[in-house]
Amino acid sequence: MTIMFFYIFFILVKVIFNEYKVVKLIYSEPYYFIPVKFDNNTNNINFIFSNIVSINFVPSIKCEICTNFKINETKTNLVSIKQNIKIPYYHNNFTGNIYKNYISIDNLINEIKFIGFNHITYKSKFSQNGIFSLSYLNYGFNTSKKIFALKFIDSDCELHLGDYDNSLITNHSNLKSFDVTIDGSNSADQFYKSTWHIKYLSISINNITSKKQFKKNGNPIKLSFDIGTDKLHIPKKFFFDNIKLIFPEKSQCQLHPEGYFICQCGENYRVNFGNFSFENDNGIFWISPTDYISYEPGISGGTCLARIKVNYENDLFIAGIPVLKNYYSIFDVDNKVFMIYKEEKDEIFENVEFFIIFMFCIALIEMLIFGIYFCRKKCNTNNNMNNNNDEPQEVLNQNQNESSEETE
C-alpha cells in the first residue's frame, strides 16, 4: 500500500509542477493552427502556426484576395513601425505595413510585430486568418524561460510554452542538442527577412544503389525546422545536382501543380528513395524516405507522393511536420539551442503507472460504494430503533383505551 501511494504521489507531482503552459494546436490538413485572441476580438481566431519567420502575417482590410479575417488598420489602436515593406514567406512575398500590438494565447499575453499585408505575390486567393510565428527570431511571451516545445500525439500536437516537459526525457542519451545560427543584418528591414538554421559540416545522401557525401566548402550546409509546412524543402542547386540520388531512376517523378512530386514506386520505396544524413560536431540528424514519402499501393506497383519542394528562395533545407512528428522538439530561444528527443517511454514504467492509476480509481469506487452502503445501513438502523421506541407507547395507549372501555 505504501508503494502504491508513493507512485500516486509521484504522478501527481509530475503533473502539478510542470512550469510550462500547454496550448492545444488544431490540425486541419495540411496545417496546425494556434488559437489567438487578437486586438479587440473576444473570440479565438485560428492562425497558421509557423516556426521559421521573424514576424506575424495578418490580412489587412485592403487585401482584395483575402477572404476571411481582416484587420482594419484605421479603426484599431495599432502602433505603426514601418510603412510599405515586403517580407518573404517561402516563395510568396507579402507587402504591407509593420505594426505592433498585443495578443493573448490561453491567457498568456504576447507583444507581437506583424505585417498587415494587402498584397501577396503568386496567389489568387488567401483563405486563412493569418500566420502566427514563434521562433528564435520571434518570442514575446512573458514567461520565466524563453523556451517552447512541440509534442505530437498521433495527429494532435501540444505547444509547451515557457519550458519543456522534463519528465518525457527518460533517456538522456536520446536527447540531441544543436546550436542555432541566425542569418540577417541588424537593420530593421533586413531582420524581418532573417532566418534561423543549424550549420552542418557535411551531408550524405544515399539510396540502395549509391551514396554521395558533400562536405562544407566555404558555404555551410543549413537545416531549419518549421511546423508551418508539410514538405521537405531542398535548395535548388542541391536538388538538381542530385536528383538521381533523391529519386529512383525508374520512378518517373512528375511535379504536381501544388508543389510536390508524384512518382511510380513499389513497397521498396524506403530503400530506393534518398536518405539524408546531416552531420556536425553535435551529432547526426537523419531524414529518411518515410519522412517525406506517402505510399499508395496499386494494381501495377504503386504511387508515391514525394512531399519535396524545391527551395528557390535561399540555401536552406527545411524539415516540416512529417520530420518534426518523430521527436519531442525543444526550442531554447535564450540559449539559441535546438533539442530533439525521440520519445521512448519505459514500457514497464508506463504499464506500472497505468496499473497504479487503474487500481487507485478502483479503490475510490470501492470507497464510494462502501460509503453509500454504510450510510444506508446506518439510516436503516436508526429507523428501526425509532420504530422500536415508538411501539411500547402505542401498546400502552392501546391498553389504556381497552381499560377505559371495560370501566364504562
CORVEN-V812967 format. One record per pair of residues at least 6 apart in sequence whose ideal C-beta (glycine too) atoms are under 6 Angstrom apart, sorted by the first residue. I is the first residue (numbers start at 1). J is the second residue. Records with the same first field share a line. If there is no record, write none. Layout:
I = J + J
This chain:
7 = 356
8 = 360
14 = 167
19 = 163
20 = 160 + 161 + 162 + 163
21 = 108 + 161 + 162
22 = 158
23 = 105 + 106 + 159
25 = 32 + 34 + 157 + 159
26 = 33 + 46
27 = 155
30 = 230
31 = 48
32 = 49 + 157 + 227
33 = 46
34 = 47 + 49 + 132
35 = 44 + 46
36 = 45 + 47 + 103 + 105 + 132
37 = 44 + 104
38 = 45 + 103
39 = 76
45 = 69 + 129
46 = 129
47 = 129 + 130 + 132
48 = 128 + 131
49 = 132 + 227
50 = 131 + 133 + 226 + 228
51 = 135 + 226 + 227
52 = 224 + 226
53 = 89 + 133
54 = 137 + 138 + 192 + 194
55 = 113 + 115 + 192
56 = 112 + 114 + 132 + 133
57 = 94 + 115 + 130 + 131
58 = 71 + 114 + 116 + 130
59 = 66 + 70
60 = 71 + 73 + 96 + 116 + 118
61 = 70 + 72
62 = 118
63 = 118
65 = 125 + 126
66 = 126
67 = 127
68 = 127 + 129
69 = 129
71 = 116
73 = 116
78 = 99 + 101
79 = 100
80 = 99
81 = 98 + 100
82 = 98
83 = 97
85 = 98
86 = 93 + 95
87 = 94 + 115 + 192
92 = 120 + 121 + 122
93 = 121
94 = 115 + 117 + 120
95 = 119
96 = 115 + 116 + 117 + 118
97 = 116
98 = 115
99 = 114 + 116
100 = 113
102 = 109 + 111
103 = 110 + 112
108 = 141
110 = 140 + 141
111 = 140
112 = 140
120 = 126
136 = 180 + 196 + 333
137 = 194 + 196
139 = 146 + 333
143 = 162
145 = 162 + 163
146 = 333 + 334
147 = 163 + 164 + 332
148 = 161 + 331
149 = 160 + 164 + 330
150 = 329
151 = 158 + 328
152 = 325
164 = 330
168 = 328
169 = 175 + 341
170 = 346
174 = 341 + 342
175 = 341
176 = 283 + 340
177 = 337 + 339
178 = 198 + 282 + 338
180 = 196 + 336 + 338
181 = 197 + 199
182 = 194 + 196
183 = 194 + 195
184 = 190 + 191 + 194
197 = 222 + 224 + 316
198 = 223
199 = 220
200 = 221 + 278 + 280
201 = 216 + 280
202 = 213 + 215 + 279
203 = 214 + 221 + 278
204 = 213 + 277
205 = 212 + 242 + 245 + 274 + 276
206 = 275
207 = 272 + 274
208 = 271 + 272
212 = 245
222 = 316
223 = 278 + 317
224 = 316 + 318
225 = 319
226 = 318 + 320
227 = 321 + 324
229 = 320
230 = 320 + 321
231 = 307 + 309 + 320
232 = 292 + 308
233 = 309 + 311 + 318
235 = 311 + 315
236 = 310 + 312
239 = 310
245 = 274
246 = 274
247 = 253
248 = 272
251 = 263 + 264 + 265
252 = 264
253 = 261 + 263
254 = 262
255 = 261
256 = 262
259 = 309
260 = 307
261 = 306 + 308
263 = 304 + 306
264 = 301
265 = 302 + 304
266 = 301 + 302
269 = 289 + 293 + 295 + 304
270 = 289
273 = 289 + 293
275 = 288
276 = 287
277 = 284 + 286
278 = 285
287 = 323
291 = 322 + 323
292 = 307 + 308
293 = 304 + 306
294 = 305
295 = 302 + 304
296 = 302 + 303
327 = 340
328 = 341 + 343
329 = 340
330 = 339
